[in-house]
Amino acid sequence: MPKATWNGAVLAESDDTRVVEGNHYFPPESLNQAHFAASEHTSVCGWKGTARYFDVVVDGQTNPAAAWYYPAPKPAAAEIGGYVAFWRGVEVS
């Protein structure tokens, strides 16, 4: 089962991830909400749309904009709407 971890904490775990461009996107209900804080950061992908980000927070340490999701993806990326992916040192195994 795919699991996302950072700083020894499990951020998300699910056997229902969706893999797009090599990234596991985790369903929102699989997130450990205690480790996520809204970020003002956004980015735009030509075929997926506008991504929003979360800061990941574990034991007082913050990994800024280390998780992203598409709240309103373009039709080609509809399957990952609301699902969350990780980078910046978050390990997905």
N, C-alpha and C positions, 0 to 999 in steps of 0.2 A: 504494500500500500504506500503510495507516495506520501512523503512527509516533508514539510518545510521547517527548518530549525535555524536559530541564530542565538549566539551567546548561551547555548545550552537549553534554550526554551523551545518547545514545540509551538510553532505559529499556526500551523494548519496540517491536517492529515485527512486523506480521503482516497477511496478507491474509485472516485467518480471525477478525476481530473480530466481536463481536455487539453491536449498538447497542440500548440500552434507555434510554428517557427522555433521548435525546440524548447519552448517554455511550458511548464505544467501550470494550468490555470485551475485553481481550487474553488469549489463552490463556496459561496459566502457563509453558509451554515457550518462549514468545517473550520472556520477561523476561530482562534482563541482571542476573542475580542479585547481581552485585557492588555494585549500587546500591540494594539493599533491606535494611532492618533491621526486625525485628518491632516492632510498636507495641502498647501495652496498650490503645489507644483502640478503642472499639466504638460502634456505633450500631444502631438498630433501625428497619426499614422495615416498615410494616404488611403489605405483600404480598410482599416479598422475603425478609424474615427479619433475622437479626443479621449485621451486617457487621463484619469484622475489618480492621485497617489495617496498612500498612507505612509507615515513615519512608523517604523517598527521600534518599540520601546521594551527593553528587558533589563530588569534590575537597575533602573536609573540611567541606563545608556540608551541613546537614540541613534538609530540608523536612518538618516533622513531619506524620504522618498524611496524606500527599499521595496515597496509593494505597489503594484498598479492594477487598475481595472478599467473597463470601459462601461460606464453606466448606460450609455445609449449608442451602442456600436452601429456601424454601417451594416447593411444587410449581409454582406459577405462574411462578416464576423459575428453574426447574431448568436452563434452557439456559445460564445464566451461572454455574453452580456452579464455584467455583475460578478463574474468569476475573477479571482485575484491571482496574479503571478508575482514572482519575486526576482530580485537581483541584488547587487551591492553586498555580496558576502553571505547572503542567506543561502543555506545549503538545502537543495531538494534532492532527496534520496528515495 
